[in-house]
């Protein structure tokens, strides 16, 4: 009979199975599951958070889970403080309110957050442990270049948007706020800083932040608000770093549609900067109050021939202005009317009121028809949206992930 102690020991075969299991199934990290009760607290307290929005039924989500967990293991060894980097996930079937809040329209989607603020660019790199880990390392790098001599300022690349902070010392609330803003907007602007004696000549009235817009002769703009008020300095900096009229490209087209706003687009030839400048001026003059309800964009006519065909135009017709509502495209009648006071604004207001859609299907509104003139009943529908395939839709959860490398 065996001594009593032997039944307490595992069978040698079991030991082998346990060893094999441990070798091929290393311990997984704890990915934080987010819900409506904890999401704000966890994200607000994280310097950087990468959130995996997924659905259990989505096979691409299933394929990403072990990769995401292993990337978390790698990064947590480098950044052990739990608030430095957070890897989290949201089950979008269980928490549809969160998915709606962040406009998640396809699975899986990886979104980056800084101090609770979602970055507009989602992660679109390779779905590999190395690529995701490298992406986080890049996000943790310092977005501000420290200037060692003010002569460096005179040699800045003036084709870029530059934000420069002059501070008495780095260990200050003023600089910490500036650093927080730079962390969020470093993809849109170049951020620089100077301290102590080097910055003294620019600190005639205390710590100072200036914006150097593109163009060799463009005048500097000075931030006049409180340097410790994050909301104020962020709003000011965002206004300078993110142009009112942005260029749409093949690379950022999906990203722009995910903002959920219709497009007001100027199609122009690449070297036709005069039309672009007129469009920018009129958007700023007539439509600044519509910012947040529509995206103001410009596009290269040669590159975007297909959208032009949707509105029966070719590059020879450019410049052309159109609205893409993600359902249909509507053409501004005549580019030469751009500078007519209120004309461009009314075009946008007619989109919001539904008038553009209504008139395409049923002809001019009765109030717009001269007495005795019959109302035209259009048999054809308006041109379909050329960006419709990119626009968020509940039916497109996995469609765009078909081409992603996992």
C-alpha positions, 0 to 999 in steps of 0.5 A: 500500500502506498504511503498516505502522502502519495495520493496528494501528489499529481500523477506524472502524466498530469505533471507533463500535461501541466508543463506543456500547457504552461509552455504553450499557453503563457499567462495572459494579462488582465485586459480591463473590461470597460462598461458604463460604470467604470469607463470614464474613471479608467480612461480619465486616469490613464496617460495612454489607453488602447481600447479594443472595441469588439464583438464576440461573433466577429471572427476578426475580433476573435483573432485579435484577442490573443495578439492584443493580450500578448502586446499588453504583456510586452508593454506592461513590462516596460510601463509597469505603472497601471496608469501609464498605459492601459489596455482595455476592451469593450464588448459592443454587443453588451455595451451598445451605448458605449459603441454608439458614444464613440461611433464604432461601426466595425469590429474590431476597432482599436482606439487610442485615448489620452487622459480620457480624450479619444484621438481621432485617428484609430489604430490602422497598423498591422494586427501583430504583437510587435506592431501594436507594441511599437505603436504604444512606444511611439505614443509614449515618446515625448511629442515636444522638441526642446530648443537649445538655441533660439536660432533654431526657431529661425530655421523651422519648416514653415510649411508646417504648423508650429506651436512654441512654448517659452517657459521659465522652468519645465517643472511647472503647471504651465508646462504640464498643461502645454505638454498635455495639449501636445500629447493630443495634437502632436499629429497636427502640429509641431510642438517645441519648447524652450526653458530658462535663459534660452527662453528669457527673451520671449518671456517679456510678460511671463511664460508664453505660447505662440503659433507660427502658421505655414508661410514664410511671411505669415505673422505669429499669433500669441495665446492670451489665455491662462496657461493652466486652463487646459480647455482654453489652451486646447481649444486655441491650439486645436483651432490653429493646428486643425485647419478649417478646410482639410484635404481629403485623401485616400489615406484619411477618407475613412477616418473623415467619414467616421466623424459622422458629418456630411462633406462640403468639398471643393474639387480643384486641380492640385496647382489651382491654389487660387480657387482653394484660397477663395473657398477657404475664405468663404468658408471662414466668412460664411460658415464658421458657425456651421463648424461641427455640423459639416466637414469642410474639405478639398480634394484633388480632381485628378485623384478623385475622378470617380466622385466627380463622375457621380455628379457628371463632372470631369477634371475639366469642369473643376473647380467644383463644389459639392455636398456629400451627405453619405446618401446623395451628392449635391452640386453647388450651381456655379463656382463663380457664385461662391463669393455672393454673400450668403450663397454658400451658407444657404447651400449648407442650410438647405442640406440641413433642412432637407431641401436639397434632398426634397428638390432633387426628387420633387423639383423646386419647392412651391415657394421657389417657383415663379407664378404660373411656372409648373413644378418639375417632377424629376424622374431620376434620383440624385447621384448616390454618395461616392463615399457611401462605402466608407460611411459608418453603417450598422451593416458594415461591421466587418466589411472593411476588416476583410482587407486588414492584415491580422 
